[in-house]
């Protein structure tokens, strides 16, 4: 019995290069698309004015970034604490297991976003998405 | 049960377990940015795809996601409902890319496509079910660029492991269904 029973379906031949021409084109194309997306979609330079906090898919509070405050937002797992301070908003504690929202840090620019999927809390600074696009076209 | 089939089932079980171990290991690594995950467990998925076929690869993914959810206590939670469709879609798209790309696209290229698919699916699901506003797309470049490089690294790792298994004349068993 052969040791590898279906060699035609098994690994690519050892001699083949690690990256083919098509792989390199794909990588290059992916990089270009990624950079374009960054230019188009990353939050712009403009500071946001207000912040929306949504819980369970509904607006919980609309606040102003220049007004320091602390909000206790209820979610299915418990309370997410959101703090507005020094023109920025951050999640300072959350009952969710992975704490992505806490580690997202502070956001202050238009288009800024913090999402806690497990506790269904969304903090976003509304505004024109594609602020960086303006930067390019200026 | 024939011996080659037993071998294959054993290998698949080991691949699913290896994927699970990599997944749990990865969740212990501190990450600078929360939305960037290396996706090490996809090494096992890719090996299953290339050694056996898309059905086997799908089985490895579903087993891994299910077991990981049971072990971390997040079964049927939001994380689970993001991970499962993303994993399944990634396998299907990778299988399609593999057969469409033929010999010109290597496992590394297929893996890059898989990583992008995985992240785009998750983002789209978050957009559809959790954040019903277009602000979510500000995360798109942040998941796109890392996925390109993690996909590449994962693909190369899978490639080296498959090559290594061939040099060691590892018996992968048979594929009686003739899938693919």
Interface residues (C-beta under 8 A of the other chain):
Chain A: X1 X3 X4 X5 X6 X9 X10 X11 X12 X14 X16 X17 X18 X19 X20 X21 X22 X23 X26 X27 X30 X31 X33 X34 X35 X37 X38 X40 X41 X42 X43 X57 X97 X98 X99 X100 X101 X103 X104 X111 X112 X113 X115 X117 X118 X120 X122 X124 X126 X129
Chain B: X4 X27 X31 X34 X35 X50 X51 X52 X53 X72 X73 X74 X77 X78 X79 X82 X101 X103 X104 X105 X106 X107 X108 X109 X112 X113 X116 X126 X130 X131 X132 X133 X134 X135 X136 X137 X138 X139 X140 X141 X142 X144 X145 X148 X152 X156 X159 X162 X163 X165 X166 X167 X169 X170 X171 X172 X173 X174 X175 X180
